[in-house]
Amino acid sequence: MSPPTSPHPSASPHHPNTSRARSLRSASVEASPRSPQQIFNEIVDQIPQIKEFTELIYEDIDPDDGSLLCLSLVEDKRIERRCVRVNFNAHTRVLRIKVMPTRLHDVHQRWATAAMATWALNGLLNQDEVDLLCGSVGSTFTGFAGNYRGSSKEPDYSFCPNSSAFPSLVIEAGWAESFPHLRNDKDLWMDGCPSVELVLLIRWTKISGNRVKGMLEVWRRNGAGGLSVTEMPIFPRPVPQPASELVQFIKGQLFGPMVIAGQDPSTVLSLDVARLRVMAEEVMTMRMGLTPA
């Protein structure tokens, strides 16, 4: 494992600051490796100094070291107090630490929670199903398969039946600069965990005039062993307005083998992108000094 470079903060308060650990090699001398303990110490030293949304990214991490680092970081009280999400992708060998996500990064939490309430109010979920279904932020998932063995993931939001080891629906969000990492997150979920049915990726892009564009990608299994993707614009508002802006799935996908006896697994549930748009605009204009594109 090669030593991290010094952090290089971004100039924009609304974009991620990033520190990277890259392989440092010359034609004749290879950089001295660093221990997981040294990397751990660097991370916990940096985090208390961070005052805005920041991503700390370390590349070319040995999978065994990455697993050890994640375990140590998620158990550290200093990390827990700082709204930190710890992620390690054993296939790409990238350790990614998200610190202090913005309100815009987290607006989908309100969106998904409100949708679950709507399902219950409309009689699509009964009380037993509401009790069974866990909507969570930053829960730690391990035990991925194949090339992703040794990975650790704390998703931005997930729906997971309480007794299941993995979620059925995952939401990940980020600025455009970090979107390649979110695409890798999608691969981790879909290739490393067969019980995940849908992954929603939300890409926010800041453009001139403090305006923000937004795009939702909906990734799902296509029944032929592959994946399909649907892009749904958030901002700018689509013109003309689509006939439907619903991300639809069935109860059987959400609950998997945990569908409660007597309930119809083909019942259609949905997340309404129009509601996400309203919530995101409120956060941007009232809390962040931004406007929709």
C-alpha positions in Angstrom: 0.0 0.0 0.0 1.4 3.4 -1.0 1.4 6.5 1.1 -1.4 9.1 0.8 -0.6 12.5 -0.6 -1.5 15.6 1.3 -5.1 16.7 1.1 -6.0 19.2 -1.7 -9.2 21.1 -0.7 -11.6 22.2 -3.4 -12.3 26.0 -3.6 -16.1 25.6 -3.6 -17.9 25.2 -0.3 -20.6 23.1 -2.1 -18.3 20.6 -3.7 -16.4 17.8 -2.1 -13.0 18.4 -0.7 -10.9 15.4 -1.6 -7.6 13.8 -0.3 -6.3 11.0 -2.4 -3.9 8.1 -1.8 -2.2 7.1 -5.0 0.6 4.8 -5.9 3.8 6.8 -5.6 6.5 5.3 -7.8 9.6 6.4 -9.7 11.7 4.6 -12.2 14.0 3.3 -9.5 12.5 3.7 -6.1 9.2 2.4 -4.8 7.5 4.4 -2.0 7.5 2.8 1.4 4.2 1.1 2.3 2.1 2.4 5.2 0.3 0.4 7.7 -3.5 0.4 8.2 -2.8 2.0 11.6 -1.0 5.0 9.9 -3.8 5.5 7.5 -6.4 5.2 10.3 -4.5 7.8 12.4 -4.4 10.2 9.4 -8.2 9.9 8.8 -9.2 10.4 12.5 -6.8 13.4 12.7 -8.4 15.1 9.7 -12.0 14.5 10.4 -12.4 16.9 13.5 -11.0 19.7 11.4 -13.5 19.3 8.6 -16.2 22.0 8.5 -18.1 21.2 5.3 -19.0 18.3 3.1 -15.7 16.5 2.2 -14.8 13.2 0.7 -11.5 11.5 1.7 -10.5 9.1 -1.0 -7.7 6.5 -0.7 -6.9 4.4 -3.7 -5.0 1.1 -4.2 -5.9 -0.2 -0.7 -5.3 -3.9 -0.1 -8.6 -5.6 0.5 -7.6 -7.0 3.9 -6.3 -3.6 5.0 -9.5 -2.0 3.7 -11.7 -4.3 5.7 -9.6 -3.7 8.8 -9.8 0.1 8.3 -13.6 0.1 7.9 -14.1 -2.0 11.0 -11.9 0.3 13.1 -13.4 3.5 11.7 -17.0 2.6 12.2 -16.3 1.6 15.8 -14.5 4.8 16.6 -16.6 7.3 18.6 -14.8 10.3 17.0 -16.0 9.1 13.6 -19.6 8.4 14.8 -20.0 12.0 16.1 -19.2 13.6 12.7 -21.9 12.2 10.4 -19.3 10.1 8.6 -20.1 7.3 6.1 -17.3 4.8 5.6 -17.1 2.8 2.3 -14.6 0.4 0.9 -14.9 -1.3 -2.5 -12.6 -4.3 -2.5 -12.9 -4.7 -6.3 -11.8 -1.1 -7.1 -9.6 -1.0 -4.0 -10.9 2.4 -3.0 -11.6 3.6 0.5 -14.0 6.5 0.5 -15.0 8.5 3.6 -17.9 10.9 3.3 -17.9 13.6 6.0 -20.8 16.0 6.7 -23.1 15.4 3.7 -25.1 18.5 2.8 -28.9 18.8 3.1 -29.1 18.4 -0.6 -27.2 15.1 -0.5 -29.6 13.9 2.2 -32.9 15.2 0.8 -33.7 11.7 -0.6 -34.0 10.4 2.9 -37.0 12.6 3.5 -38.4 11.6 0.1 -38.1 7.9 0.8 -39.4 8.2 4.3 -42.4 10.1 3.1 -43.1 7.6 0.4 -43.2 4.8 3.0 -45.7 6.8 5.0 -47.8 7.3 1.9 -47.8 3.5 1.1 -49.2 2.9 4.6 -51.8 5.6 4.5 -53.0 4.3 1.1 -53.3 0.8 2.5 -50.5 -0.6 0.3 -48.6 -1.7 3.5 -50.2 -3.0 6.6 -48.9 -2.5 10.1 -46.9 -5.8 10.1 -45.2 -4.8 6.9 -44.4 -1.3 8.2 -42.8 -2.9 11.3 -40.8 -5.3 9.1 -39.5 -2.8 6.6 -36.5 -0.8 7.8 -35.5 2.5 6.1 -32.1 3.5 7.2 -29.2 5.9 6.6 -25.6 4.8 6.8 -26.2 1.3 8.1 -23.1 -0.8 7.6 -23.3 -3.8 5.2 -20.6 -6.4 4.8 -20.5 -9.9 3.4 -20.5 -9.1 -0.3 -19.7 -11.9 -2.8 -17.3 -12.5 -5.6 -14.9 -9.8 -6.6 -16.5 -7.6 -3.9 -15.7 -9.9 -1.0 -14.2 -7.8 1.8 -16.1 -4.7 0.9 -18.0 -2.5 3.4 -20.8 -0.1 2.5 -22.8 2.5 4.3 -25.4 3.6 1.8 -27.0 7.0 1.8 -30.4 5.3 2.2 -31.7 1.8 2.0 -34.9 -0.2 2.4 -34.2 -3.5 4.1 -36.5 -6.1 5.7 -35.3 -6.3 9.2 -34.3 -9.9 9.2 -32.4 -9.7 5.9 -28.6 -9.4 5.6 -28.8 -6.9 2.7 -31.2 -4.2 1.5 -33.6 -4.6 -1.4 -33.5 -1.0 -2.6 -30.6 1.4 -2.2 -30.2 5.1 -2.9 -26.8 6.8 -3.3 -26.3 10.5 -4.0 -23.4 12.8 -4.8 -22.1 15.7 -6.8 -21.1 15.1 -10.4 -17.4 15.1 -9.5 -17.9 12.0 -7.4 -20.4 10.3 -9.7 -17.9 7.7 -11.0 -17.6 6.4 -7.5 -21.5 6.2 -7.3 -21.4 4.1 -10.4 -18.9 1.8 -8.7 -21.3 1.7 -5.7 -24.0 0.5 -8.1 -21.8 -2.3 -9.3 -20.9 -3.3 -5.8 -24.6 -3.6 -4.9 -25.8 -5.3 -8.0 -22.8 -7.6 -8.7 -21.9 -8.3 -5.0 -25.3 -8.8 -3.6 -28.0 -10.7 -5.6 -30.8 -9.6 -3.2 -30.5 -6.0 -4.1 -33.3 -5.3 -6.7 -33.0 -1.6 -7.4 -30.2 1.0 -7.0 -31.1 4.7 -7.4 -28.3 7.1 -8.1 -28.8 10.8 -7.7 -26.4 13.2 -9.5 -26.3 16.8 -8.5 -24.3 19.2 -10.7 -23.6 22.8 -9.7 -23.4 25.2 -12.7 -23.0 28.9 -13.1 -25.1 31.3 -11.1 -25.4 29.0 -8.1 -27.8 26.8 -10.0 -28.0 23.1 -9.6 -28.9 20.4 -12.1 -30.2 17.0 -10.9 -30.6 13.6 -12.6 -31.8 10.3 -11.2 -30.6 7.0 -12.6 -32.8 3.9 -11.8 -30.9 0.7 -12.1 -32.7 -2.6 -11.9 -32.3 -6.3 -12.8 -33.8 -7.0 -16.3 -34.6 -10.7 -15.8 -32.0 -11.8 -18.3 -29.1 -11.7 -16.0 -28.2 -8.1 -16.8 -29.2 -4.6 -15.7 -31.4 -1.9 -17.2 -31.2 1.8 -16.5 -33.7 4.6 -16.8 -32.7 8.3 -16.5 -35.3 10.7 -14.9 -34.5 14.4 -14.8 -35.0 16.3 -11.6 -33.7 19.8 -12.7 -34.2 21.3 -15.1 -37.9 20.3 -14.9 -38.7 18.2 -18.0 -40.8 19.9 -20.7 -43.3 18.7 -21.5 -44.0 17.1 -18.2 -43.8 13.2 -18.5 -47.0 11.3 -18.2 -45.5 9.6 -15.2 -42.5 10.3 -13.0 -42.9 7.3 -10.8 -40.1 4.9 -9.9 -42.2 1.7 -9.7 -41.5 -1.7 -8.2 -43.5 -4.5 -6.6 -43.9 -5.5 -3.0 -42.1 -8.8 -3.9 -39.0 -6.9 -4.9 -39.0 -4.8 -1.7 -39.6 -7.6 0.7 -38.0 -10.5 -1.2 -38.6 -13.8 0.6 -39.8 -11.9 3.6 -43.2 -11.1 2.0 -45.8 -11.6 4.8 -48.2 -14.4 4.3 -51.5 -13.3 2.8 -50.0 -10.2 1.2 -49.9 -9.8 -2.6 -46.2 -9.7 -3.8 -47.3 -8.1 -7.1 -48.7 -5.0 -5.4 -47.1 -2.0 -7.1 -45.3 0.6 -5.0 -43.7 3.8 -6.2 -41.4 6.7 -5.5 -42.5 10.0 -7.1 -39.8 12.1 -8.6 -42.1 15.1 -8.6 -42.1 15.0 -4.8 -38.3 14.7 -4.7 -38.1 17.8 -6.9 -40.3 19.8 -4.5 -38.2 18.8 -1.5 -34.9 19.4 -3.2 -35.9 22.9 -4.4 -37.0 23.8 -0.8 -33.6 22.6 0.6 -31.6 24.5 -2.1 -33.4 27.8 -1.9 -34.1 28.0 1.9 -31.0 26.3 3.3 -28.1 26.5 0.8 -28.4 29.7 -1.3 -28.8 27.7 -4.5 -31.5 27.6 -7.1 -32.7 24.8 -9.5 -31.4 24.9 -13.0 
